Amino acid sequence: MSRLVSFDDAREKARRRMPRFAFDFIDGGAGTETGLGRNRAAFINRILEPRALINVDGDLSTRTRFLGKSWAAPYGVAPVGLAGLAWPGIDRFLARAAEQAGVPYCASTPSTAKLEDLHDCAPNSGWFQLYVGSSQEIVDDLIERARIAGYDTLIVTADVPRPGKRRRDLRNQFALPLKITPRFIWELASHPKWSLGVLRHGAPRFANLERYAEPGASTTSLASLMAKQSSGRLDWDLLADIRSKWPGKLILKGILSPQDAQRATSEGVDAIVVSNHGGRQLDGAPATLDALGPIRDAVGPDFPLIVDGGIRSGEDVLKALMAGADFVLMGRAFLYSVAALGQDGAAEAFTMLQTELTNAMAQTGVRDIVDISK
Ligand SMILES: Cc1cc2nc3c(=O)[nH]c(=O)nc-3n(C[C@H](O)[C@H](O)[C@H](O)COP(=O)(O)O)c2cc1C
């Protein structure tokens, strides 16, 4: 019997089980957080048309082909940096659960487990997300490491030319290394399961970047190394350079303008993620669901499009597909589930999502997910 009722319930439980600074880091967005709210509002306000008298008895199919592979469902785990703050060990839990569920798992440059270890957890479904930081040497090395580890898909994130200004983090004075203040000690003492998890799995760290720091480097210098992983130097020339170095599928993440999307199609990009980084970068950015339609029109019906931002249920997945996406990614929903339920929350999230999606398909007369037209 699943203990997960909804991702909204999981969020409330996660809020109680996580230290305040950690929950705010995961949950928060840029500026006034109206952009964050806009992502959700767009899904809430989108209406699905119920259809009746269509025989939807028996199993409905959510299987889909995307970027040359067959997936059990058209959703996957978005790349999340410092996910270990949500729940210690979470990167591996989610990678294994996604592999088990037959859907993509995106390891991130600032993930709290090594990209090589995460590929071992998700050998068939792992994608690797790259930040183009200020050091070209590190960028080239990360690309090479991803190839050697066996990843076949690289996601280049394009929407972090500067770190986002997140007011909750500033108010909490959230920075790495975590400062040992009386309030911090109180937060650890009042969230014992989270703190015990840290004892078992170690404090969240930039596992992929440690090798680029001086031997014995402090967390502070690692944090500054991470800060340099967001840089404003990514442009079309640099993207072409990455394209020439990466033999596998290349996904460009963080596109919101139809012009940018159209250009990407002629630069050898295999897919685009219509994304505003979960409302964490530009408060005034459009809701991703609203940006999706004009981008679909710009790139044509066949170009592979992914959308993320504010997806919190199987119905939302269906809404995204009906609005023109081929695939969706979800970030916070999976973080809340594991923070609420621990390791079991990873598998339970996929089970619940699948039930919600097929239920919504039945209500709207969709027997097979591939029949949804763009
Ligand atoms: C805590 C957190 C960390 C994130 N870190 C990254 C990252 O390292 N790389 C990246 O491309 N996107 C990152 N994202 C953005 C997600 O990949 C995704 O675009 C976003 O979470 C989607 O919105 P949702 O959380 O509402 O599903 C992060 C998001 C969150 C919430």
The ligand as a Tripos MOL2 file, in Angstrom:
@<TRIPOS>MOLECULE
LIG
   31    33     1     0     0
SMALL
NO_CHARGES

@<TRIPOS>ATOM
      1 C1         17.1690   22.2600   -6.1160 C.3       1 LIG1
      2 C2         17.2730   22.3480   -7.6040 C.ar      1 LIG1
      3 C3         18.5200   22.2260   -8.2060 C.ar      1 LIG1
      4 C4         18.6210   22.2690   -9.6100 C.ar      1 LIG1
      5 N1         19.8460   22.0670  -10.1910 N.ar      1 LIG1
      6 C5         19.9390   22.0250  -11.5440 C.ar      1 LIG1
      7 C6         21.1740   21.6910  -12.1700 C.ar      1 LIG1
      8 O1         22.1680   21.4130  -11.5170 O.2       1 LIG1
      9 N2         21.2100   21.6820  -13.5270 N.ar      1 LIG1
     10 C7         20.1010   21.9750  -14.3020 C.ar      1 LIG1
     11 O2         20.1810   21.9560  -15.5320 O.2       1 LIG1
     12 N3         18.9160   22.2570  -13.7180 N.ar      1 LIG1
     13 C8         18.8050   22.2720  -12.3730 C.ar      1 LIG1
     14 N4         17.5960   22.5200  -11.7890 N.ar      1 LIG1
     15 C9         16.4040   22.7360  -12.6430 C.3       1 LIG1
     16 C10        15.7210   21.3900  -12.9530 C.3       1 LIG1
     17 O3         16.4950   20.6100  -13.8120 O.3       1 LIG1
     18 C11        14.3520   21.5870  -13.6100 C.3       1 LIG1
     19 O4         14.4980   22.4320  -14.7250 O.3       1 LIG1
     20 C12        13.3050   22.1570  -12.6560 C.3       1 LIG1
     21 O5         13.4470   21.6050  -11.3760 O.3       1 LIG1
     22 C13        11.8980   21.8740  -13.1740 C.3       1 LIG1
     23 O6         10.9450   22.4350  -12.3450 O.3       1 LIG1
     24 P1         10.1580   21.6130  -11.1970 P.3       1 LIG1
     25 O7         11.1260   21.5040  -10.0470 O.co2     1 LIG1
     26 O8          9.0120   22.4920  -10.8930 O.co2     1 LIG1
     27 O9          9.7970   20.2700  -11.7510 O.co2     1 LIG1
     28 C14        17.4610   22.4820  -10.3930 C.ar      1 LIG1
     29 C15        16.2180   22.5940   -9.7730 C.ar      1 LIG1
     30 C16        16.1110   22.5160   -8.3990 C.ar      1 LIG1
     31 C17        14.7460   22.6070   -7.7700 C.3       1 LIG1
@<TRIPOS>BOND
     1     1     2 1
     2     2     3 ar
     3     2    30 ar
     4     3     4 ar
     5     4     5 ar
     6     4    28 ar
     7     5     6 ar
     8     6     7 ar
     9     6    13 1
    10     7     8 2
    11     7     9 ar
    12     9    10 ar
    13    10    11 2
    14    10    12 ar
    15    12    13 ar
    16    13    14 ar
    17    14    15 1
    18    14    28 ar
    19    15    16 1
    20    16    17 1
    21    16    18 1
    22    18    19 1
    23    18    20 1
    24    20    21 1
    25    20    22 1
    26    22    23 1
    27    23    24 1
    28    24    25 2
    29    24    26 1
    30    24    27 1
    31    28    29 ar
    32    29    30 ar
    33    30    31 1
@<TRIPOS>SUBSTRUCTURE
     1 LIG1         1 GROUP 0 **** ****
